[in-house]
Amino acid sequence: MPMFNGRNWTLADFQPFKYFENWTPFFGDVLTELDARAAGIGDAVASAQASASAAATDRATVAADTATVAADKTATHNDRVGADAAAAAAQVAAASVLPGQPGGICELDGDGKVPTSRLPAAILGALNYQGTWNAATNTPAIPAAASGNKGRYYVVSVAGTTVINGEADWQVGDWIVSSGASWGKVDNTDRVRSVAGRVGDVALTVADLPDLAEFIRDTVAAFMVGGNGVAITHNDAANTLTVDVTGHGLVAGRYWRLLSNGAPYTGAGDYTALFELEMFSASDGSGSDLTTGKTATASSVYSGFPAGRAIDDNASTEWSTAEGAASNAWLSVDFGAAVTVRSLSITPQPGRISGTVFVQYSSDAAAWATLATIAPVNGAGKQVFTYLQ
């Protein structure tokens, strides 16, 4: 049965309408139902109209988006076409320049790299480490030096004697470097790696250098003579030289002499000769010559060459021993009173004096004490010996 007034109607529901007076309320209800349904239809129509308006708006938006996308595609296409055209123009311009010319292009080799012939000289000359090299087996084999391998170097990992450009002494750590014309060695094995077994800032002591200490000790000792209150003590085990000068004082004597120790430079026999002898009271050889005007005697003299000619302040005259009396010759000066001699000079005839001469003093010309030992050289000219005491 149909639905009216909010409910389903059955046949029994229509029984009251057999009487006319009951139709009025019924139709009133029908009219009310129809009004409600009309109102619902109006609402549906309004809703449909609103939906249609919204759909129209959406279609307009879609159309606008579509136009924007089309514009973007057109712009992108135009940009791409322009870029492609510019790149093509650049390629055409570059291709018109010969390779290797100023402002031109650089071709690549078969490995896609720039050929060495196109590289600046500064780059070719730079060091380029190639790895290690076995100098015993020449592995890898060192090629002939060429501009293409200029600056390349290897570090020796195994010492050997492979001859490269005349060099055959290769030690671990050395470098072999190409100059482009030849291979050379950078000797890294002769560097100072340690001192006395230590590295870093090393402060040496005598114990670190026993051989040097012994050398210095012996050298100093060779120029020192004990006596006159000076005591010299060697200690070979400790490599020490002790000089005790507590008993030393300046000595003086009336007589002073030079005594040759053995033969002169020319050998035994023949003669010893001296042009001039000067003695000074100053330790540095300055001041007046103490021998001037004094008396000289000698171990022997040659006729016409007396002892006094050695202290006459004339370097062109000389004293000479007798023939065959060259060895252990001496020349003495009598000062008349005690004097202190602290330095002296001699002008020997070349080859005619001993390499070792004692400087001695005495109070009576009989008992002599040695003050110092000097070592004249075999040559011409004056020789000065200072700081004798």
Disulfide bonds with the S-S distance in Angstrom:
none
